[in-house]
């Protein structure tokens, strides 16, 4: 019988939550049509996407009153705009005259108004209609003072701007719980997005949530990490929460699934040496290097510019904390920063989606930021876009995004097969079935 770590862990040396429990599922089938059926995609829109919270962008994009970003989701478009009082409000990106989109750019700034390009109606950044052409020519009276841009709920957490299409959406902190408390040691609001990349991929949006809800694929898809990421279920923490979010914590140490787990591998040796630890001292007991690494980072980190280490728990100084936020937002915390993944459905075809990868980092004094794309300055990155087919990268450790997305494309093809009827999951993959069951809960009216 498989042995898993106790959840919740009463002796946890990392941020946790009393509502955490080991993942369990009803057993709902995960059939292939969920990934390619237009009918199923329409049910997701009607019953789920219209009610959850969406990430529009980062607060750092809105520095001054009138600064705005637009977020297009399927056929909807939302404007998030900085107000004169410093707050942020969000509105449907449409003129209420005859339905023209007000803004066609992804971000920008206005002094006072959004001006409709069709007939020049001027909408204040607070939503009020301030001016229309031929104001006296409306039988029902001037629309000024009557009409407002239709507002949507908008809240901020961790420097992320969220909005919902549901006017009665639960408060954001309630929706996200307990993710904010699990990440409380990281000052995300002041971290910068030093990598910002969007790829269009020939796969359904649910692939990423499935993928990041397990580490079972790591030996096959990411073999380069064998020597420094312990992907074995017996050492991994698996948690689920009532809100539909999940978490997995992997230890930074050689993988326990191999008989030579206590032998020093090249990648692990590099990590130890970087923090003044001699790999030879841990030969035959390589996993003990994890605790030594925590101690070294605690001792040496602040002087090297990693002042944020002071706020991290011991386990956060080494391990990878994978938070999968329902439905499409994944946050992976490492000691150095935050990997953020977001997938969104394609406008026309559920066989396609967009895949966002962001890397958020605290300031490391005196240093540039190490990322999977090399060193980056500590400043907000420009947006990079493109199709996955044209995406290339040369990364020393191997680009895990390429590895994951290549599998995503071939899986999307396989999910059309008449030979596939339901996923046959290992216990460590239970969070995947749980994810799909939460989707079903929305569609069938239980949420």
Secondary structure by P-SEA (a helix, b strand, c coil): cccccccccccccccccccccccccccccccccccccaaaaaaaaacccccbbbbccccccccccccbbbbbcccbbbbbbbccccbbbbcccccccccccccccccccccccccccccbbbbcccccccccccccccccccccccccccccbbbbcccbbbbbccccccccccccccccccccccccccccccbbbbbbcccccaaaaaaacccccccccccccccccccccccbbbbbcccccbbbbbcccccccccccccccaaaaaaaaaacccccccccccccaaaaaaaaaaaccccccccccccccccccbbbbbbbccccbbbbbcccbbbbbbbbbccccccbbbbbbbbbbcccccccccccccccccccccbbbbbccccccccccccaaaaaaaaaaaaaaaaaccccccccccccaaaaaaaaaaaaaaaaccc
